[in-house]
Amino acid sequence: MRLLLVPDPTSPNGEDAFCREIVKRSADRGHAARMQMVPNGPPEAAAELLAAQGFANDTDCVIINSLQPAALLAAKAAGKPTVLRMIESYAGASPDSLAEVKRLTSSANLLLLPSRHMADLVEGWGVPASRMRVIPYAYDQIFAQQIALVTVRASRARAFMVVTAGVIDAASLPGFETVLSAVARLRMEVHLTVIGDGPALPALKERAQALVLGDRVSFLGELPHPKKMEYFRSAKAFVEPTGRQGFPSMALHALSEGCPVLGVRAGALPEFIRDGENGLLFPPGDAAALAEHIITLNTTPGLSLRLIAEGVRTVERHSWNATVAAALDAVETLEVRA
């Protein structure tokens, strides 16, 4: 099968690892694969330009990573089966935006989704389960050799360093406010770093002021992926406060850096974080439970190291071999024209 992959232009570090790994490994399955970026601009105009350039004419199937309307329209115009990989759950999207997401999603022949939670969500949009496959999310940047150094470095800091990250909007604001409230409850020396931006960031800063957190919290705005990893590497815990993602990728990245995860028991997180084994879970909105987890992590000898070790094993199971094999298994179920 001749595969054309359309990479996600927003991938960390400017490289779409999902498309890269499929291209690298397709020949082993008897397929020929290549990548092509789609142009920016209004979807209809971009699709017309792609069609004029013969987009997908020499391929059997188009695999699109992330919701890219121009690529979907161009693939359909070329009469090619389309496979759409989606990670984003679009939680908090406006009704009009969500309606467009549902329309575009329903146009794909096959959807590759990263979790059972995401599959259930998309099925609720009206997409038949027969057109969906749950494909594991992969990540291969494991810094296991640095874990001892990380643990020693973090233990030298006077304050218990906690980091949280994500888009801060109306939908996620309650989750981030829970993190602030948990820190405010603590009498131990703790410092919270908030990474991320969004329309609700001013409201979150106002909440921090109301809780009189002062210099116990830092707001850094959005950071490049490598810089986020530096903060994960030096923190004693990462808090995933919303559970809104199709897959909690930041939690996976934190585990890869030797940073224990404290996650809300919502969305796809319980599929990924096993409470007490590779992280700790707390009920949505329960600041007291999150504060108790921070105290437990700080005071229980050996707990952090056990969570770090199991976290690394978790990341190791999210391998590209498994993800590419599952993705190609799904693609090979499609009927293509000779």
Secondary structure, 3 states (H helix, E strand, C coil): CEEEEECCCCCHHHCCHHHHHHHHHHHHHCCEEEECCCCCCCHHHHHHHHHHCCCCCCCCEEEEECCCHHHHHHHHHCCCCEEEECCCCCCCCCHHHHHHHHHHHHCCCEEEECCHHHHHHHHHCCCCHHHEEECCCCCCCCCHHHHHHHHHHHHHCCCEEEEEECCCCCCCHHHHHHHHHHHHHCCCCEEEEEECCCCCHHHHHHHHHHCCCHHHEEEEECCCHHHHHHHHHHCCEEEECCCCCCCCHHHHHHHHCCCCEEEECCCCHHHHCCECCCEEEECCCCHHHHHHHHHHHHHCCCHHHHHHHHHHHHHHHCCHHHHHHHHHHHHCCCCCCC
